[in-house]
Amino acid sequence: MNRRNFFKTSALAASLAMPALARAADATSAPAPFAPSPAAGWRQFEVTSRIEPVQADGVVRAWVPLPSVDEAAWFRPLGNVWQGNAEVMRVVQEPTYGAAMLYAEWAPGTAVAELEVLTRFATRDRAIDFSRPAAQPLALSVADHRLYTMATELLPTDGIVLATAQEITAGLKGDEDKARAIYEWIVDNTFRNPKTRGCGVGDIETMLETRDLSGKCADLNALYVGLARAAGLPARDVYGVRVADSRFGYKSLGKSGNISKAQHCRAEVFLARFGWVPVDPADVRKVVLEEPPGQLALDDPKVLAARKQLFGAWEMNWLAYNVAHDLRLPGSDGPQLPFLMYPQGESAKGRFDSLDPDAFRYTLNAREVG
């Protein structure tokens, strides 16, 4: 049986009253090289997730990430539409962080399992103007402060993580100075490892203990988050996927069309004068490794520009799914996940390899609309 379901966020109704949402570009000034700016205006995208999990005995299950981030200034979910031949298709949420996902379950004996999810959203470049702090100090709720400073299995805040954070921030008093010092330390001391599978795991204690400060975004940005929390700063990873090429000519910082392997996580730190501040030291190291001609020096102009901007700004050619860390999939008895930004699936024989879309059989495709 083929069925279609609809799940629309409240942002969808709000967006209908915003005719400027499609492309409210500021035509009076062109952006400087790698200078993301909200003045560039809103863009709308669609991501189609096509899931055809491998045949297996017994029940087959799948979980497809949906955007649960909803920020009026830079990211607005516009709803999800799905269809397929699964016996069960419904939206579920992970309880701690509220990460949303479409859960699908196929009955035993389903010859060809199929699921297609269309996700619509709008984004706008995000940039903090550090010359314009809030008039009064900002603060998180007690619950959010606890959530985003707490230790998790992969983000401990004691031992070598605490010692490293204390060393980096020694003598610094303000939260902004500490946050910047940790960012600069990550850029100076880590490197991107092209052999790391997927986006990495984010086992920051092992990274520090072995002095192997390599990996990809889920390693390097998790290290930022863990060190920030150990220094007393609320911080979190934001997990998502790139959906368009970079407007600033950085070939390494964008992906359009087939984005099945374009997952990317970023980081945020909460500062009293500015609220949540976007950071992405991992993308600085990505520019170093991958930007043509490759293996750039830290003082290369392309690296310097990215380094300057990626403390306080994100180019929003990117879908933000959630901020969940160390989570369990609702309805699964399988192992805990470090994060959720890849489709997940399992059968009676265990969890599918989410980092191998060809074997799992899923594809993600993005296009700009509007």
C-alpha positions in Angstrom: 0.0 0.0 0.0 1.3 3.5 -0.9 0.5 6.3 1.5 1.3 10.0 1.8 1.5 11.9 5.0 2.0 15.6 5.8 3.9 17.1 8.7 4.1 20.9 8.7 5.9 23.1 11.3 4.4 26.3 12.6 7.0 28.1 10.5 5.3 27.0 7.3 2.2 29.1 8.1 4.3 32.0 9.2 6.3 31.9 5.9 3.1 32.4 3.8 2.9 35.9 5.2 6.4 36.8 4.2 6.7 37.5 0.5 10.2 38.7 0.9 11.4 35.3 2.2 12.3 33.9 -1.2 15.2 36.2 -1.9 15.4 39.5 0.1 18.8 40.3 -1.2 20.4 43.6 -0.3 21.4 44.9 -3.8 23.3 48.0 -2.4 26.5 46.1 -1.5 28.3 43.0 -2.5 29.7 40.7 0.3 33.4 40.9 1.0 35.4 37.7 0.3 34.0 35.1 2.7 31.9 37.5 4.7 28.5 35.8 5.4 25.9 38.4 6.2 22.2 38.3 7.0 21.9 41.2 4.5 22.3 38.6 1.7 18.7 37.7 2.3 16.7 34.5 2.6 17.0 31.4 0.4 14.7 28.4 0.2 15.7 24.9 -0.4 14.3 21.4 -0.8 16.1 18.2 0.3 14.7 14.9 -0.9 15.8 11.9 1.1 15.2 8.6 -0.7 15.5 5.5 1.4 15.4 1.9 0.0 16.9 -0.2 2.8 18.3 -3.6 1.9 16.1 -6.6 2.1 16.3 -8.5 5.4 14.5 -11.1 7.4 11.9 -9.7 9.8 11.0 -6.1 10.4 13.1 -3.3 8.9 13.2 0.1 10.5 14.5 3.5 9.4 15.0 6.9 10.9 15.4 10.0 8.7 16.5 13.2 10.4 14.1 16.2 10.1 15.0 19.8 11.0 14.1 20.5 14.6 16.2 23.7 14.7 13.9 26.7 14.3 15.6 30.1 14.6 13.7 33.1 13.3 16.9 35.0 12.4 18.7 32.3 10.3 16.8 29.0 9.9 13.1 28.3 9.3 11.7 24.8 8.7 8.9 25.0 6.2 7.5 21.5 6.6 8.1 17.9 5.5 6.1 15.6 3.1 6.7 11.9 2.8 5.4 8.8 1.0 6.3 5.2 0.9 5.2 1.6 1.4 6.1 1.3 5.1 3.5 -0.1 7.4 4.3 2.7 9.9 5.4 6.2 9.1 5.4 8.9 11.8 7.4 11.7 13.3 9.1 10.9 16.5 11.4 12.9 18.8 14.4 12.1 21.0 13.4 13.4 24.4 16.5 15.2 25.8 17.2 17.5 22.9 14.0 17.3 20.9 15.7 16.0 17.7 13.0 15.2 15.2 13.0 12.3 12.7 10.7 10.3 10.5 10.3 6.8 11.7 9.4 4.1 9.2 8.8 0.4 9.8 8.3 -2.2 7.1 6.5 -5.5 7.7 8.4 -8.8 7.3 8.3 -10.0 3.7 8.2 -6.5 2.1 9.7 -7.1 -1.3 11.1 -3.6 -1.9 11.1 -1.2 0.9 10.6 2.4 -0.2 10.4 5.8 1.6 10.8 9.3 0.2 10.9 12.4 2.4 10.8 16.0 1.0 12.0 18.6 3.5 11.6 22.3 2.8 13.3 25.1 4.7 14.6 28.7 4.4 18.0 29.9 5.5 19.8 33.3 5.8 23.5 33.9 6.4 24.3 34.3 10.1 26.9 36.8 11.4 27.5 38.3 14.8 28.3 42.0 14.9 30.8 42.1 17.8 30.7 45.9 17.8 27.0 45.8 18.9 26.7 43.8 22.2 23.4 43.5 24.0 22.5 46.4 26.3 22.0 43.9 29.2 23.7 40.6 29.8 21.9 37.7 28.2 21.3 34.4 30.0 20.1 30.9 29.3 17.3 29.3 31.3 18.6 27.1 34.2 17.6 24.0 32.3 19.4 25.0 29.1 22.5 26.1 30.9 22.6 22.7 32.6 22.0 20.9 29.3 24.7 22.7 27.4 27.4 22.6 30.0 26.9 19.0 31.1 29.3 16.2 30.3 28.2 13.3 28.1 29.9 10.0 27.3 31.8 11.5 24.3 32.0 15.0 25.8 33.6 14.7 29.2 34.4 17.9 31.0 36.9 16.5 33.6 40.3 14.9 33.5 42.4 15.8 30.5 39.6 17.8 28.9 39.4 20.1 31.9 43.2 20.3 32.2 43.5 21.3 28.5 40.7 23.9 28.8 42.3 25.4 31.9 45.7 25.6 30.1 44.2 27.3 27.1 42.2 29.9 29.1 44.7 30.5 31.8 44.6 34.2 32.9 41.5 35.0 30.8 38.4 36.3 32.6 35.7 37.1 30.1 33.7 34.4 28.3 34.4 36.0 24.9 38.1 35.8 25.5 37.9 32.2 26.6 35.7 31.3 23.6 38.1 32.9 21.1 41.2 31.3 22.8 39.7 27.8 22.4 38.8 28.5 18.8 42.3 29.7 17.9 43.8 26.7 19.8 41.6 24.3 17.8 42.7 25.9 14.5 46.3 25.9 15.4 46.6 22.4 16.9 44.2 20.2 15.0 44.1 19.0 11.4 41.6 17.4 9.1 42.2 13.7 8.3 40.8 12.7 4.9 40.9 9.0 6.0 38.4 9.5 8.8 35.1 7.8 8.0 32.1 10.0 7.6 32.4 13.1 9.8 34.2 11.3 12.6 32.9 10.3 16.0 33.8 13.0 18.5 35.7 11.0 21.1 37.5 14.0 22.5 39.1 12.4 25.5 40.8 9.8 23.3 41.9 12.6 21.0 43.6 14.4 23.8 45.0 11.4 25.5 46.6 10.0 22.4 47.6 13.5 21.1 46.0 12.6 17.8 44.1 15.8 17.2 42.9 14.8 13.8 39.6 14.0 12.3 36.7 15.7 10.6 34.0 18.1 11.7 32.3 15.8 14.3 35.8 15.4 15.9 37.2 18.9 15.7 34.0 20.9 16.5 33.1 18.4 19.3 36.6 19.1 20.7 35.7 22.8 20.7 32.4 22.1 22.4 33.9 19.9 25.1 36.7 22.3 25.9 34.2 25.2 26.0 32.0 23.3 28.5 35.0 22.4 30.6 35.8 26.1 30.7 32.3 26.9 32.0 30.9 28.1 28.7 27.6 26.7 27.4 28.3 25.2 24.0 26.7 22.7 21.6 27.2 21.0 18.2 24.6 21.6 15.5 24.3 18.7 13.1 23.2 19.1 9.5 24.1 18.8 5.8 25.4 21.1 3.1 22.9 21.9 0.5 24.5 24.4 -2.0 27.9 25.6 -3.3 29.6 28.4 -1.4 28.8 31.8 -2.8 32.3 32.9 -1.9 34.2 30.6 -4.2 35.3 28.1 -1.5 35.0 24.7 -3.3 35.6 22.9 0.0 32.7 24.6 1.8 29.7 23.7 -0.2 27.9 20.9 -2.0 24.8 20.9 -4.2 22.8 18.2 -6.1 23.6 14.8 -4.6 24.5 15.5 -0.9 24.4 12.0 0.3 27.9 12.4 1.7 27.8 16.2 2.5 26.9 16.0 6.2 28.5 18.7 8.3 28.3 19.7 12.0 29.0 23.1 13.3 29.3 24.5 16.8 27.9 27.3 18.9 29.0 28.9 22.2 26.8 31.1 24.4 28.3 34.5 25.3 26.6 36.9 27.7 26.9 39.9 25.4 25.8 38.2 22.2 23.8 35.0 23.0 24.5 32.0 20.8 27.5 32.6 18.6 28.3 30.4 15.6 31.8 29.0 15.3 33.3 26.4 12.9 37.0 25.8 13.4 36.7 22.4 11.6 35.9 24.3 8.4 39.0 26.3 8.7 41.0 23.1 8.8 39.0 21.9 5.8 40.0 24.9 3.8 43.6 24.2 4.7 43.5 20.6 3.5 41.1 20.8 0.5 40.9 24.3 -0.9 42.8 24.3 -4.3 45.7 23.7 -4.7 45.5 21.8 -1.3 47.6 21.8 1.8 47.4 25.5 2.3 49.5 27.3 4.9 47.7 28.9 7.9 48.8 32.3 6.6 47.4 31.7 3.1 44.8 34.5 2.3 42.0 32.0 1.8 42.7 30.4 5.3 43.0 33.8 7.0 39.7 34.9 5.6 37.9 31.8 6.7 39.6 31.8 10.1 38.5 35.4 10.7 34.9 34.8 9.7 34.2 31.4 11.2 34.3 32.7 14.7 31.0 34.5 14.6 29.6 33.7 11.2 28.2 30.8 9.1 27.3 30.9 5.4 23.9 29.2 5.5 24.2 26.9 2.5 23.4 24.3 5.0 20.4 22.5 6.6 20.5 22.4 10.4 18.9 19.2 11.8 19.4 19.2 15.6 21.8 19.6 18.5 21.4 16.1 19.9 24.5 14.4 21.3 24.9 10.8 22.7 21.3 9.8 21.9 19.2 6.7 21.4 16.9 6.2 18.5 13.2 6.0 19.6 11.9 2.5 19.1 15.4 0.9 18.8 17.2 -1.4 21.1 20.4 -0.9 19.1 23.5 1.0 20.3 23.5 4.7 21.2 24.5 7.2 18.5 27.1 9.9 19.0 24.8 12.2 16.9 22.1 12.2 14.3 22.7 13.7 10.9 22.7 10.5 8.7 19.7 8.4 7.9 19.7 5.3 10.2 18.3 1.9 9.6 18.3 -1.6 11.2 16.9 -5.1 10.8 16.9 -8.1 13.1 20.6 -8.6 12.2 21.5 -5.1 13.5 22.2 -1.5 12.5 22.9 -0.7 8.9 26.1 1.2 8.1 24.8 4.8 7.8 28.2 5.9 6.4 27.7 3.7 3.3 24.7 5.1 1.5 25.2 2.8 -1.5 25.0 -0.4 0.7 22.3 1.0 3.0 20.7 2.4 -0.1 19.8 6.0 0.5 20.3 9.2 -1.4 19.9 12.8 -0.4 19.4 15.5 -3.1 19.2 19.2 -2.6 18.0 22.0 -4.8 17.3 25.7 -4.3 13.8 26.9 -5.0 11.9 30.2 -4.9 
